[in-house]
Amino acid sequence: MGVFVFLPLVLPLTAWPVARLAEQRLHPRTATRLLAVVAGVSAVCSTLCLGLLMIVGTAQLPGNPLPDSWSDPDVRAALPYDEIAGRAAIPALLAVLVSCGAAAWRQVRVRRRVVAALAGLPPTPVAVLPDRTPYAYAVPGGAVRGGARGTGRLRARGHGHSKARGRGRGRGRVVVSTGMLAGLAPAERRALFAHERAHLAARHHRHLLTVHLAARANPFLRPLRTAVSYTAERWADEEAAAEVGSRRSVARAIGKAALLAPRAPAAALPALTGGDAGPVPRRVAALMRPAPAGRAWPPVGTAVGLAAWCAACGATVSALSSANSAVTLYLVLRAAASPM
């Protein structure tokens, strides 16, 4: 394996430049997809290499359940600094698994609470809840199990034109409180619904969950999580502006929603305010400018183009290094286990 097994642990650093530049210089759609893919690939590769290191580390421990041949000197020779790296990988991998498991369980609990709150409601694209607390968020299709029986204390009403209803059906629904609607003008309400429908149409919850788990798996990927949280909201802003035909209406809706809503409901449920008030001024400022060009990939001669290629190369090298390390360790273990 050599030093290749360590590369995926530090190569996420190559994505830091593009995580910063993509927010301002890439189309939000391109930035979100690029950063989510880089984060996902990098996290999987770094976790795989931690697992390979753990195999070598646990084989040295007395009383381990692994085959005796796995502690052969030839196996340890395949890993530089095997005594330190192998044993250090054990708590590191356990910490990654516990952290990712806790984050995934938290998302499951949030989804369950949302399903319970919407239980019994008709499966309409928009659910308006009689609640004075201002909020609005998109619920992915997999978390919606509406029924036609009884409404309990909640009720739902459809909003928007017929085309919006057709697009939202089957992909989830928009949940909004009466407190939020009361604080918005009619044009701003249309912008709100268009924004949340854009989250559902692009399935932004998948991008957000990917980078959230990736940041738990490798702390070097946290800047990508922050960047995707912003670019996903910007992507929805641009889609909403194109649908309603007014960038100013969307900007006003964002500003008012940020002032009304205390916080977003959860990281996996995209909301109009983007989770906190920090990125809101930047989003409003972006909507005051012309729509960004929708290039699939930035020009190589630009700073963001070079950063994007650097991040893509880093993810590729991570994948190749982890694959090489896995194959090498498999061959070494197989050779150690075979009878002489």
PyMOL commands that set and color helices and strands:
alter all, ss='L'
color gray80, all
select helices_A, chain A and resi 2-5+7-25+28-59+68-71+73-77+82-118+141-143+162-168+178-182+186-202+204-217+219-244+247-260+280-287+303-337
alter helices_A, ss='H'
color red, helices_A
select strands_A, chain A and resi 126-129+136-140+172-177
alter strands_A, ss='S'
color yellow, strands_A
deselect
rebuild
show_as cartoon
